[in-house]
């Protein structure tokens, strides 16, 4: 009887994890598509970098202060779409800048392709092996803190006229590696039952993809010689 009970528990847990995983990827696909739409609109109307910064700050406020209180209700879905829509729109000026380069279209397509390749490869590896990458948490959080401090340092240095172009590239490269690690970590949390809320899981993966794309865009743009 105990063995049957254990098997039933394992089966139920597996069904719940698969449900969370399925809902996460459905919502992730929808939010990425919505972000693409809002990004296109922001490019079409030509919003400035100041407005884009305000949108980014508003998105951060939503995900930090509003989403945790609404993630277990239908309101959480509205918050997620508002969050991803704002981030998508805030990307408009950046994409417009790169598309204005001589080889801008190629740079953007390469960044999109690279992001898709990294995400599907790493996610596929975790989904296939079902390996637990929770051990990476400390390293990833520490790396993220270091990157944020470095970004703050470059902002201050830039304010005083110090040439920081090389440091920007190093930070972008570090973010690419960090986001790749977070994709492994966040995906493994879902399939191993560490994250049971598909809304929160979607936001985590969305941020991984968003930051990975932006960093690849900066790197490829710089390598293109017009950044």
Buried (B, 14 or more C-beta within 10 A) or exposed (E): EEEEEEEEEEEEEEEEBEEBBEBBBEBBEBBBEBBEEBBBBBBEEEBEEEBBEBBBEBBEEBBEEBBEEBBEEEEBBEBBBBBBBBBBBBBBBBBBBBEEBEBBEEBBEBBEEBBEEBBEEBBEBBBEEEBBBEEBBEEBEEBBEEBEEBBEBBEEEBEEEEEBEEBBBEBBBBBBBBBBBBBBBBBBBBBBEBBEBBBBBBBBBBBBBBBBBBBBBBBBBBEBEBB
